[in-house]
Amino acid sequence: MHLDAAPPRLTLVGAGRLGRTLARLWAEHGVFAIGDVVTRSPASAAAAVRFIGQGRPVAGGDVTLGDVVLLALPDDRIGAAAAALATHARLLPDAIAFHCSGALDAGLLAPLRAAGAAVASVHPLHSFADPAASLASFAGTFCAIEGDAPAVARLEPAFAAIGGRPVRIAAAAKLLYHAGGVFAANYVIALLASATRLVEAAGVPAAEARALLAPLLRGAVENGLALGPEAALTGPIARGDSALVERQARAVAQHAADLGALYRALGQATLALARERGELDPAQLAALAAALDPAE
């Protein structure tokens, strides 16, 4: 992009927390000029434009598409919106269209691709719960991107210009990428809840149980990120204590069947890490596998 050239115009379809945050960042950095801001109601469109500081509020009616079109909509509305735009609005030459779903790939925008646009998906790994706070905290956010080469080539510098860190992913594996995020965020919370239940069973109140577990949890996450999972692994499986693992697996299962099943499943995943680390001999690994076998 030449410094003396007018920035490309962005059409924002859907102006929730993510859409309005990105649009304002781009407007403030001169990356895009904001054109139509399209929502379901005049009030929400006007509110979004006020937050962004640019744009024309549109609720229904004719939409004028810009050089770049962001469909910042819930996953279940993106496909229908793409089809409607492809049918009722005119795409500019060399137009780019993209969405920000974490689980769905750029193929969801096939109607716009068929109408001549290059399409992509970009998923910022960021919580947009508070748009005002996100304006200050977005810098450094990883943004997973995939799609048509012209769209990717145009969007990577656009996200980098507002502090994003674009990383390319394979479209065919986007569900796996998203599942990785679910493991890292949602399932960690589920594990904390499970650990808290077990500590509470020993008579520790819930608030104190979380405080008791906090140093362990923080240390494990920090070490895992700094050293890698294999090097950071500690505990009875890492040291080959199959007798303790067997006793503990039975005790947890007797206390709560669901936690027993979870203990064994996670134990097997932990055993795979220990096997990859290569510090346990075959007899130790076999004994651990037997200890984690629900049939035993």
ABEGO torsion letter per residue (X at the ends): XBAABBBBBBBBBEBBAAAAAAAAAAAAAGABBBBBBBBABAAAAAAAAAAAGBEBBBBEEBBBBBABBBBBBBAAAAAAAAAAAAAABBBBBGBBBBBABAABBAAAAAAAAAAGBBBBBBBBBBBAABAAAAAAAABGBBBBBBEBAAAAAAAAAAAAAAGBBBBBBBAAAAAAAAAAAAAAAAAAAAAAAAAAAAAAAAGBBAAAAAAAAAAAAAAAAAAAAAAEAAAABBEAAAAGBAAAAAAAAAAAAAABAAAAAAAAAAAAAAAAAAAAAGABBAAAAAAAAAAABAAX
